[in-house]
Amino acid sequence: MSLIKHNSTANGTNQICLSVLPFVNSDGLWANAHSYQWWLNSSLPLLELQLVVFGLMMITIQLLLKRLGASKISSQILTGMIFGCSWGAFDEAKFKLFRIDSEEVLGLLSYFGYTLYLFITAVKMDIRMTMQTGKKAWIIGMPSVLVPLFCGLFVCSFLHKGLTVEEIRKLPLMTSLQSMISFPVIASLLNELKIVSTELGRLGLSSALVADIFSLISMLTTKQLTRESAAKVYYSFGALFVQVFLVSFLFRPAVIWILKRTPEGKPVSRGSTQGVFVLVLLSSMTSTVLGHSVILGPYLLGLAIPDGGPAGYSFVEKMESFVSDFFVPLFAITCSLKVDLSKLFIAYGAAFTRVTVILAFITSVVKFSCVFLGSLYCQLSTRDSLVLSLILSCKGVVELAFTSLYTEYRVISKGTMGWITFFIFLLATFAPIGVKCVNDLSRKQASNQNRSIMHMSPNSELRILACIHKNENIYGLIHLLNITCPTPDNPISVYVLHLIALVGRSSPVFISHRQEDKPIGDQPAYSENVIVSFEHLEQENSGAVYAECFTTVSPSKFMHNDVYKLAMDKFTSLIILCFHRTWTSDGLIDQEDNTMRHLNCSVIEKAPCSVAILADKGRLGSLASMASVGRGKCKYSVCVIFLGGSDDREAISFAKRMARDSEIDLTVLKLGSAVDDGSSKWDKILDSEVIKDFKTTFLGDGRVRLIEEESEDGPQTALRLREIVNQYDLMIVGRRKGLESSSPQTSGLSEWNEFPELGVLGDLIASLDINTRTSVLVIQQQK
């Protein structure tokens, strides 16, 4: 059965035939060989073809815009607008590809995905954060919504001419739509810019969360002004209260009951996840029954799920990638399909559309100015204020969703929607590009000072940033700090950063425990073992050690930004990282953390000071050794391998501090070569001076020895290390990146290098084929 419908276009009238009972599946090519359009006759093959076409176009545009720094939403909107505009002579072919019944399928699929997206976003949000965030977030976030809103309403009073009473009633809603700041949009943008874990990124998220609350209140309030009668307003608010009641006293208790059935420390089971998913669908259904948007119920339910808990983590882990990478782009493209760029200027002739465009421009300028002035008032730099203004001025998929919904509810026309969508596209494109131009992160990370141990003045304070991922890292680091011989004349300041991966939430957290900052929410205290251990270290070395602990909860791929920032703020000379592999007491591999390895590689490449990686194979972090050192019960043996170069000079400079401890046996093994290694004359002079100073200052005591030998090639060096490695508790080597092939002593070893971040010698000592418990410290001097 078929239905013939006439569709008018700029080029004439097209006749479209719709199947009332459409075919879902196709019989395939061989059954339809007589028809070259067989693919378009069944809904499923047509949907698959549309998705492929959308994907190819979006990826192509994204590759072009990515070089400029534009966000992903820009390529998605542009893809939709390209297929939505008139193709002139090819309009008939386009209508066959995007016929009316297929658009309904696309809309259904995309709105379902957007509902899941809002639910996941709400799960990751912590609404309590608005009550516990700092004054800066309130000073920036609240005015950035309210001031543009009131300015827009004021301007509306002068733009009534030519508008009907019904259109005048809609102006406050349009003003609130243009004034809003969406937390999901800002969080997504900060993730794309890779600054979500920076101080500026955290302030941006906090401000966006505050602004989002006021935006939703203004949207709900102004939406009621479009109602035709007071009775409908009362019904709308009553339905909203019913929805909140159902979520609070029916759906939320059900989720909490599911969580209580999950053993502590275990992920939520598949059955429990499916149960919560059913609740999402039920909440969506109740929203529709009560006359609200289908997305309201899932959004409120997501807010009700405990932030960062096992349920949140389970949903984010299982659904986020598919929803964010498939459903959200599809939703943005489907919304933009309704925009015909060829008719934008025709639509501008309508008075209401023209007023809406003016409001969009005015509210955006006022919002940008409010954020900029508020940031300056909070004593942010001009550059940071400009960056934050660009970030909070950006629009994205949430604003696009509201625009699409208002078009479906016939609040605005398709022409008005086209202009608003085009304005969203401009902001989503040029705001990130502006941030990229202004916020040169590498320039901020650069340091003009020499921040290495070698360049420190004698008896000056050694500032160390120690990074900890798990409790197993604590004892090895504390013992390493103990054997650096801290004294009141040679003190050390230790800044401990406990790194925790951000899961199940959107907002990163940075806590200074010295300032007694409180974690957000009713969660257990972070880093308790870390704090207690390093406070004990400070007490045991009173006047010689200062310890300050920090905790960062941020996405794993951005953790290195927290390390850079803290190292620069505290003027550290050395960052100590823990190797990603741990060993059992038998010397076997216990576990590996590739996320930890990725962090180590990121830090060691761009750190603002010297960096060391500690691979503790057991002796360094053992409780027995920690108890013995400092009470005169045994000696602790350390060996430094010196081949030459800046990293080896930094290694021997660090070892000099250990040589002052009477309970440390220190050996420096200098491996030379009769073959010229190609190093510069200046490097050879520096190497010579470092060895000369070491001889003059420390030799003469039986505890400190300098052994000078020659090695012809890498295999001979490896053989020598195998002979001596079990004689020491700790071996210190330079990373020597870039010198592996040019140096005769390590030639040929790089081919067997499993972990480049350790260098060839560090990797050799820590590798599996050496059956030893000796720990290794790999040092790289500031680049």
N, C-alpha and C positions, 0 to 999 in steps of 0.2 A: 504494500500500500504506500502511495507517494502523495506528497503535498507540494504544490507549486507555489513559490513565493517570489514576488518581484522586488528587487533591491535596486534602488536608485543610486547612481554614482555620478561623478562629475562628467563622465564620458557617455552617459546614457543609462539605460535600464537593463540590469542583468536578470535573467530568469534562473532561479535556483530551485532545484528539485531536492526535497528533503524526504528521507525514508522515515516514516512514522515508527516502524519497527526495524531499527537499524541492525545490520549484521555486525557482530563483535569480531568474529574470526573470519579469515579468508581461506578459500580453497587452495590458494597458492598460484604460482605463475602458470603451471601447465593447464590448470582448469580454466584459466582466464587469459589464455594466450591471444585471443581475438581482440581483447580490450587493453589498450596501452595505459588506461587509467584504473586498472583493477586494484591497485594499491589504495586508491582513495575511496573505495566503495565500502570498506569495513572499518569500524571505529578503532579497533586495536592496531592494525597495521598503520592507519593514518596517524594515530597518536605516537607511535614509535617513530614514524617519519618526521613528524613535527619536532619531537624531542631531539632527534639527530640534527635536524636543520638548525634548531635553536642553539644546540651545544656547539656546533662548528662555527656559527657566526659569533657567538659570545666569546669563545676562546680566541678567535682571530682578533676581535676588537680588544679583548683584554691584553693580548700580547702587545698591541700597539700602544694602548694607554698606560700599561704598566711601566714603561720606560719613563713616562712623564710623572709617575707617582700617583695616578688617579686610583680611586678605590674600586673594588670589584662591582659594587652596585651600579657604578657608572656604565660599565660595559653591558650589564644586564638590562638597564633601562634603555640604553641606546639600541640594543638588539630588538627589544619590543617595539620601539618607535620606528625602526627601519621596516619591520614587517607590518606595522600598523598604518603607515602612510600610504598615499596613493602611488601606484607604480605605473600610472598612465596606461599605455597599451597592454601592459602585463597584468592589469587588475583582474581580468577574468581567470588567469592561471592562479593568482594569489587567492581568490575567493574559493577556488577548488581545494587549495591546500588548507585554507582556514575557513571552512564553511561554518555556518552558524551552529549546527549541532555539535561540531568538534570543539568550538569555543566553550560550550557548556561543559564538556568533559574536561578541558584544560582548566577551566575555572574551578570546578569541583575538586580536582586533584590538587591544584595550587593552594586553595583555601584550606583544605585539610592539612597540607604541609605547613602552612603559616600558623595554623592553630597549634600544631606541635611545636613549632619554633617559639611561639610566645610562651607556651608551657615550660619548655626547657630554659628559656631566658628567665622566667619568673623563679624557677627552681634555683638558679644560680644567684639570684638577688637576695640580699638580706635587708629587709625593710627596716630592721632595727638599727641599721647602720646610720640612718638619717638622724636618729636621736643621739648617737654617740660620736658622730663625725665632728671634726674641728670647726672652729668659727670661720675659717677661710672658705670652707665649702658652702656654708650658709650665706656668707657675704657675697660670694660669686654666684651661687646657684639660684637663690631666691629672686634677686632683682633681674637676673637674665631672662626670667619668664614674665614676672609681673610688670616691669617697666615697659617692655615692648607691647604687652597686652593693653595696658592703659593708654599708651601712646597711640596704638592702633584704634582703640575705641574712640579716642579724642578726634583722630583724623576722620573716622567714620561719620562723625557729626557734621562734617563739611562736604561729604560726598553722597548725599542723599538724592541729589538731582537726577532725575531720569530713572529712578528705581521704583519698583512697586512696593507695596507694604510688606508683602511676603519676602521679597529680596532684602529689604531693610532689616527684617527680623533675622535673616541669616548672616548678616555682617559680623556680629560678635563671634559666631561659630568659626567663620573664616579667619578672624583675627586670632582667636585662640589656637587654631590649627597652625598658623604661620608663626606664632610665638612659642610653640612648644619645643621642648628639648627632650629627646628620647634616650633613656639610659641604654637600651639594647643597641641603638645606632652608634652611640659614643663608645660603648665597650667594644663593638666590632671594629670601629675605626682605629681605636688605640691598639688593638691586636694586629691589625694590618700594618700600622706604622711601627710596630714593635717597640712601643714605649709604654705599654700598659703597666709594667712593673717599676718604672722610674718614678721619682718624686712628683714630677709634673703629671704623669699618667694617673697616679693615685689621686691627686687633687682633682684632675679632670673627671674621674669616675665618681668621686664623692660629690662633686658639684652637680654632675649630671643626675645622680640619684635624687638629690634634693630638688633639682629643677623638674625631674620627671613627676614627682609627687604633685607639685603645684600645677604642672601641665595637665595631668589627669583631672585634677579638681576643676580647673578652668574649662576643660573640654566638657565635663559632665554638666557643669553649671550653664555654660552658653548653649549646650545642646537643647536644654529645656526651653530656651527662649524661642526656638523654632517651632515649639508645639502650638497648636491652634487653640487649645483651651487649657484652663488650669487643671481640669480633671485628668487630662493626659499627662501633665507634669507630675501630679500626685501618684498616678499609676506607675509612671516610670521610676520614680524614687522608691515607691513601695516594692516594685519588682526587684530593684537593686538591693534593697535591704533583705528581701527574701533570698536572693542569690548569695549574699554574704552570709546569711544565717545558715543556709544549706552547706556552704563550704566550711564554715567554722564548726558546726555542730553535727554534721553528718559525714562529709567527705574527709575532713582533716582527721577526726577520730579513727576513721577506717584506715587511713594511711599510717597513723601512729600505731594502731593495732598490728598492722603488717610489719612495721619496724620492730616491734617488741618480739615478734616471732623469729627475728633474725639474730643468731648468736653474735655476741660482741666480737668485733674484729673480722667478721665474715661478710662477704658481699651479699646483697639482697638476691634471693633465689629467683629463678626464671618465673615461677608461678606467682611470686609476690609482685614482680615487675608487671606481669600481665594483668594482675588484679588492679594495680594502680592505673594501668593504661585503660582499663574498663571504666574506672572512675573518671578519667579524663573525658571519655566519650559521654558519660552520663552528665557531667557538669556542663559540657557543651550543649547537650540536648535540653537541659533545664534552662540555659540561657535563651535558647530559641523559643521555648514554650513561654517564658516570661516576657518576651518581646524585646530582648536585648541582642546584641551581636553574638554570633556563635563563638567568638574568641574570648568573651568576657569570663565565662566559667573556668576554662582551662587556665587562664592567666591568674585568676584568684586562687585556684587550687595549687598552682605552682608556687605562689607566694606562701601558701600554708605549709608546704613541705619543709622540714627543718633544713636550713642552709648548710651546705657542706657535709651533710650527713650521708649515711650509706644509701638512702633512697635517691638523694640528689646525685651522688656519684654514679649510681647504677644507671639512672636515666641518661645522664650526660654522656657517659661512656658508650652506652649502647645505641643512642639515637642521634647525638649531636652531629656527627660527621655526615650522616646521610641527609639529615634535615637541612643542615647549613649549606651543604655542597650540591644538593639536588632540589629540594623543595623550595628553598628561599629564592634561588635564581629563577626557578620556574614561575614562582609567584610574581617576582618583579617583572619578568618578561610578559606574563599574562596581563598584568595591570597596564603595562605600557603599550600593549597591543591596541588598546582603546584610543590611543593618541594618534591623530592624523596631523603630522607636521605641516602638510600642505594647506591645512585649513586654520592654522593658528592665527594668522592676521585677519582672517574673516571673522573668527570668534572674538577677536579683540574689539570688534565693532559693537558687541553687546555691552551695555552699561555695567552690568553686574560683573562681567569678566574683567573689564577695564579697572573697576574699583578693586577687585581681588588682586590683580597684578600690582597695583599701587600699594596696597596693604602689605603684600609679600615683600616688596622692596623696602618699605619704611621699617617694618618690624625687624627685618634682617640687619639693617644698618644700626638700629637702636640696640638690638641684642648684642651685636659685635662690640659696640661702644660700651655697653654696660659691663660685659665680661672683661674688656680691656681695662676700664677704669677700676673695676673691683679688684682685679689682679694687681694693679699698681698700688692700690690702697693696702693690699695684703703683703706689700713689699716684695713682690716678684719682680724680676728684671724685666726690662722692656721687651726683650726677645721672648722670654717665657710668657709674658702677658699676651703678646701677639700670637704666639703658637696656641695658647689656651683659647683665645678668642676665635681663631679659625676652627679649632676642634669642636667647640660647643655651638658654633654656627652651622655645622654640617647637618644635613638631613639624609634620610635613607629609607629603608624598607617600611618602617612604622608609619612615617608620614605618607608614604605611597599607599599603604593599606587604608588609612583613614580617607584619603582622597578617593580611592576606588569604592569604598563603602558608601561615601556620601553621594557618589555618582549613581550607584545602584539604588539608593534610597531616594533618588531624585532631588536631593538637596541642592546639587550643582549640576550644570549641564556638562556635556562631553567637551565643549569648547573650554569651559573653565577648568575642567580636569586636565586638559591638554596643557594649558599654561602653567598650572601648579606642578604638574609632572615635569615639564621642561625646566621650571625653576629648581625643583629638587635635583634634577640632573646636573644643572650648573653648579649648585653648591656642593653636591657629592663629588664632582670632578675637580673643581678648582680649590676647594678648602684643603684636601690632602696634598695637592700640588704645592700650595702655599706653605703648608707645614714642612714639607720636604725641603723647600728652598730655604726657609728660615731656620729650621731646627737641624743644623748640621751636628749630629750626635758625635761624630768622630772628632770634631773640633773641640767639643765640650770635654771629651775624654782625654784629649792631648794634654800633656804636661811639659812645661818648659824647664822644669827643675830636674836635677839628677836625683832620682829617688831609688837608690840602690844601696846595698850594704857597703860596697866597696868605696862609695863616695861619701860615706858618713864620716863626720869628724870623730876623733878618738874620744872614748868614754861618753859618747852621746847616747841618748835614749833610742833604742831600737823599737820601731813601731811595726807590729805584725798583725795582719788580718788572717785569722784562721777560719776556714770554711768547714762546716760539719754537716753531714747529711743524716747520719744515724748514730746511735749511742756507741757503736763499735769504734767509731773514729775518735772518741774522746780521749781514751787512755794513751794512745800512741802520740797524739798531739801534745798532751800535757807532759808526757815524759820527754819529748823532743824539746819543749820549752824549758824544762828543768835542766837539761844537760847543756843549754846555751849559757849557763853560769850567770844568771841574773844576780846582781848585787846593787846596793844603793849607789855605787859609783858607776855601774854599767847596767842601768835599769832597762826593763822591757815593758812596753805597753801592748797588751793583747786585746784585739777587738775580735770577738768571736761572732761569726754569722752562722746561725742555724738555718739551713735551707730546706724548706718544706714545699713540696709540689702543690700547686693550686688545683684542686679537683672539686667538682660539684658546686662551684660558686664563681661569680664574675669578678668580684672585687679583691685585688691583692691586698695584703696586710704587711706593714713594716712596723716592728715593735722594738723600742729601745727599753730594755729591762732596767737599766740604770735609772731611767726617768720614770720607772714604774708605770709604763703605759699598760693599759688593760686590753686584752684581746676582745674583739667584737663578738657580742653574743654571749650565750651561757655555755661556752665551750670550756673544756678543761684547759688549764694554763699550758702555754706552749713552752717547750724547751726546759722543763724543770730540771732534768738530769744535767743538762749542759750548764745551766746557771749555778747549780750547787757545786759541780765539779770545779768550775773555774773560780768561783768564790773561795773555795778551799785552797786552790793554787795561790790566790792572792794573799790569803791569810798565812799560809805556810812560808811565803816569801815577802813578808811585810816590809814595805819600803823599797823592794826590788822589782816587784811585779804589780802592774795595774791591769785589771781585767774588766772588760765591759762587754756585755752580751747583747746581741740583737737577734731577732727572728724575722725572716721574710717568708711570707706565703705567697708565691707568685707562680705563673706558668713556667714550666721547666725550660722552655725554649727562650725565655726572657730573663732567667735568673742572673745571667752574667752582667746585666745592667745594674742589678743591686750590688754585685761585687765591685764593679767599677766605681759606682757612686760612693760607696762606703770607703773604699781605698783612697779616693781623692779627698773626701771630706776629712778623713782622719790622718792624711799625709803619711800613709804607711810606706815603708821601704820594702816590705816583703809580703806577698800573699802566699799562704800555705794551703794547698788543696790536697784532698785525700784521693788516693788512687781508687778507681771504680771497682777493682777486684779485691776480694778479701779471701783469706786463707784460714783453714782449720788449724788446730794445734798439731796435727800430723803433717802439715805442710801441703795439704790438698786444697784445691780451689773450693771455697765455700759458696760464694755467690758473686755475680757480676751485675752492675747497674749501668746500662748503656746511656741512660739519661744523664747520669753523673759523669760519664766519660765525655759526652757532648758538651757539658758545661766546662769541664777541664780544658778541652780543646779550644773552646771559645775564649776563655779567660786568658790562656797562655799566649794566644795570638794577639790580643789587643789590650793587655793589662797596662795600667799607667805606672807600674813599678815592677820590681823584680818578682818572679813567681817561682814557687817550689811545689813539686808534687811528691807526697809521701806515700810510698808503698810499704805498709807495715805488715811484714810476714810473721810477726809473732813476738820476737824478742823485745822490740821497742815498747809495745803496749802491754806487755805482761805485767800483772800485778806484782809478781815477785821482783822484777827488775825495778819497778817503781818504788817498792819498799826498800830495796837495798841501796840504791843510789841516794846519797844524802845522809847515810848513817855509817859510812865507812866500811861496809861489809864486803864490798867487791868493787872491782874496777869495771869501767864500761869502755869498750874498745870501739874506736871510730876510725875509718879509713877514708881519705880523700884521694880520688884518682885525678891527677892533673896532667892534661895533655897540652894545654894552652888555649887561649881564646878568652873572650869576655865572660862566658858562662863559667869556665873553670876558675877564672879569677874571682868571680862572685862566690863560687863554692868554697874556695879557700878563705875568703874574707869571712864567711859565715862560720867556718870551722875555727877561726882564730878566737872567737868568743868562747868556744868549748875548751880551748887549750888552757884557759885560765883556771879551770876546775881541776883540783888536785886528784879527783877520782876518775878522770877521763884519760884514757890512753889514746893518743892521737897519732896516726901515721899518715903521712902524705907520700903517695907513690907517684913520682914524676916519671912518666913514660915519654922519653924522647925518641927521635928517629934520626938516623944518619942521612936520610933523604929529605930534601927541602919540601916542606909541606905547603908552600905557596902563600903563607900568611905574610901580612905586610910588615915592614920594618918597625913601624910603630907598635904593632901588636907584640912583636918579639921583645921590644924594649919594656913594654908594660909587664909581660910575663916574667921577664928577668927581674924587674924591680919587685914584683910581688913575692917571688921566691926568695930574693935577697932579704927583704923585710921579714919574712917568716923565719929565715935562719937566724937573723940578728936578734929577733925578739923572743923566740920560743925555744930554740935549740939549746942544749946544755942540760936540760932536765930529761931524765930517762923516760919520762912519760911521753915525750914528743919526739918523733923521729921523721927524718926525711930520707926516703929511699929513691935514688935516681937510677933508672934502667932505660934500656933502649928496646924498642919494639919495631920490627921490620914491617909488619902488616897486621891486618885485622885478626886473622886466625891466631897469631902469636899473642895478641892482646887478650883475646878470649880465653886462651889456654892459661895465661897468667892469672886472670881473674878467677877462673875455676880453682886454681891452686890455693888462692888466699881468701876466697870469699867466706869460708866457714870460720876464719880466725877472728871475724869482727861481728859486732852487734849491729852496726850501722855503717853503710857506705854512702858517701856523698860524691855525686858526679855532676858535671855540667851537661846541659842538654845538647849543646853544640849543633844546633840546627843549621844546615847548609855546609857544615865542615866535614860531613861523614866521608864523602868521596875524595876530597882534596887532601885530607889528613892520612898519611900512610898508616898510622896506628889503628885506624878504624876502617880502612879500605876493605870492601867486600862484606862488611857486617850489615850494611843498610838493606841488603837483599833479604835478610832474615828478620828485619825489624817489624814486630807485630804491632807495637804501640808507639807510633812516632812521637807522641807527646812526652815519652820518657827518654827520647834520644836512643842511640844505639847501645851505649853502655848501660844506661838505666834499664832498658828493655832486656838486655842480656842477663842482668843480675836478677830481675824479677820474673824471668821467663820460666816455663815449666821444666825445661830440661836441666835446670840447676836445682838440685835437691838440697835446699838450704832454707834456714829460717832467718837469714840476715835481711834486715830491712834496708831500703834504699831511698835516698832523698835526691831528687833531680832538681837542679836549680838553673833558672834562666835569668840572666841579667836584664834589667830594663832596656827595652829596645827604643 
